[in-house]
C-alpha cells in the first residue's frame, strides 16, 4: 500500500506544478514512445521500387506536416482492487468504495452519465500453509478488480479527482485519455497545409532550377498518423552509485540497494523531419497529428 501511495503522490505532485501534465500509471508499462513515433514517421518516407519515377520525365514532391492539438475533453481511469475472504465480502466492500467515490464525483459537478464502472477481473488468491517441512498451497481469499472511468472537460479538475479518489482509498490512476472531437477538421487542415507546401516547392524549383511541372498531379501517398499523450510519455532513472568490485566483499555482505525513483515526462515529436509544424510551442500534453503527402508530376521537356 505504501508503494502504491508513493506512486500516486508522485503523479499528484507533478500535477500540482503543471496541472496538464497527466499520464497515469500506464507509464510504468511502456517506454520509448517518442522513439516509436519517430520511427513510424521515418518509415512513411521510405521509397519502394514501385514508387520510383518510371522515367526521367517525372518527379516526386513531398510534404510532411505536424499539428499539435489541445484536447477538448479527457477521460481519467482509476483502478480499484479489493481482497477478502469471500466473494460476497469483496462485492460488499467494493460497492461501498465505488459508492463513496461516485458520491464525491457528484459534488465536483461530474454527472452520472460521465462515470462508468467497468468490471475488470475476479480471481482466487492462494497462500502457503506450512506443516513441518511441507509448505502446502491453499486458497486464502479472493480479489475483485474494477475500473472507474470519469469523463470531464476542465483539465484542471484532475487534481480534485485524484484527491477524491485517495479519500476513498483509491490509489491507482491507470491513465488519462485525451479526446479531440473533430479529427476530420484536423486532417483537413493537414491536407491543406501539405498541399500549400508542395505548391511552394513547385514555385521554388521552377525559379531556381528552371523545372516546369505539368498538371495534373498524381497522389502516391497520403499517410496520416495520430499520437496521443498516453503513448508519448518516456521515463528515466537518474542516479550515480558506487560499485563494489571485490568478490570478497560481495560474498561477505548482503547488498541492499536504495530505491531509485523514475521520472516520467511528455516527450512530444519536434520539428525534425517536418516541413511545417502548426502550433509548435508545446507546454502541455497535446494530441499530435501528422501527414506525409507525396505526389508525382510530369516534367515539361525542352523543345528540340
Secondary structure as UniProt FT lines:
FT   HELIX           2..17
FT   TURN            19..20
FT   HELIX           25..29
FT   HELIX           33..44
FT   HELIX           49..51
FT   TURN            56..57
FT   STRAND          58..69
FT   STRAND          73..84
FT   HELIX           87..107
FT   TURN            108..109
FT   HELIX           112..114
FT   STRAND          115..131
FT   TURN            132..133
FT   STRAND          134..152
FT   HELIX           155..157
FT   HELIX           158..167
FT   TURN            168..169
FT   STRAND          172..179
FT   HELIX           183..209
FT   STRAND          213..227
FT   HELIX           229..231
FT   STRAND          233..236
FT   HELIX           247..252
FT   STRAND          263..266
FT   TURN            272..273
FT   STRAND          276..278
FT   STRAND          287..299
//
